[in-house]
Amino acid sequence: SVEPMAARIDPMHASARHQSLHHFVAKAQWSDAQMLRRVAQWVIPKMDFSQGGGWIIDDTGFPKKGRHSVGVTRQYCGMLGKQDNCQVAMSLSLASEQGSLPVAWQLYLPEDWAGDPERRIKVGVPEEIRFATKTQIALQQLRTQLDEGAPRGRQCGQGASAARAMAAHRMACKRRGAEQVLPVHVARGHAPRRTGRHRASALAHRARLSGPEAGLRSGPL
């Protein structure tokens, strides 16, 4: 929500600040990729990787009731554990014991949306956005980060799309210097209620303990 951000930035003029921030987020043209890149340039040097770290690939579903939100369609929603009306976004985060930092985030645009000029224009989908599977989005996010010189380490993922992305990219990751590609399986209805620092630490810890040095084999996904 923009309102609490406005109150934190300028407590004495929260209402006016809320209007300007809302305009910036909703109307002004700005690059989310550039914003994430600038945040990463500031935060990553302050992260402690002495105990190891890893990349987290995840697909996140956002349940929706209507049909007009960008990319909404009936598809599998991890939050609900079933097929339903939702949006899905692919994300890539860098994790250490301190916490995790999202470095890439992209909304999945289903094929029926990607091929519908009228709907694209109505909601403002950029012309350069073309249909890509969730797996292809995840692979491109990882490749972009590695090509830009991001830290190399193990990858772990949660969700079917993340698992497919890691399986498809297993050998390529080894060639690029990544140590291991690991699935993180969470039983539906029994997901650990960890968020933020605790969830990131748990995923990074699982990635370290699931490698060959722990005596376990990371098998096919």
Order of alpha helices (4+ residues) and beta strands (2+ residues): alpha-alpha-alpha-beta-beta-beta-beta-alpha-alpha-alpha-beta-alpha-beta-alpha
